[in-house]
């Protein structure tokens, strides 16, 4: 399984011969200016919520690749109005796709599309059917609901925001990793804006002191998991 980071909360998971693109936001992210959007391939695009820093390149990539868009019902309605027909609407709960079982789970955040249309409930994804089970929380604060995750799956790794202000910071992400019973964390949603800049080394040290591993990927970096 391979993880490739495109900045902020945008990444691709390659597993089972398929590419899963999450929260496509590259345009408008100055830190990701060297990423060629047209080089990004996807079989599936999973969207956690409707904010512009998660959907900026959703329509263009979906149209070019023909990927199946998986998102909240309201986001799917929105992309269909943009001419995307290959889409699967969800609300909170599981569904068995051709790649295996996927849970769409709650996140404590907000969701509105770039044009002001309501984006439905924000969420995260628990992928059961991959080579390794993982949880992507989406944008969220720390929440007690995370304690349900171990009832659903024993995670191999998790992808959590660590930048604070709009989401969890490192301290809350450490507690979240206890809740989900996962000690291997890939940190995202940091450095893009002034509000969420972090000290990388201090943040890693906090996780290490808690007996956990934190990976802070560089933009464009691929990691074998």
Beta strands, then each sheet from edge to edge (+ up, - down):
strand 1: 2-5
strand 2: 11-15
strand 3: 18-22
strand 4: 44-46
strand 5: 68-72
strand 6: 87-90
strand 7: 93-97
strand 8: 100-106
strand 9: 123-127
strand 10: 134-136
strand 11: 157-161
strand 12: 184-188
strand 13: 213-215
strand 14: 222-224
sheet 1: 6+ 5+ 4+ 3+ 2- 1+ 14-
sheet 2: 7+ 8- 9+ 10- 11- 12- 13-
end
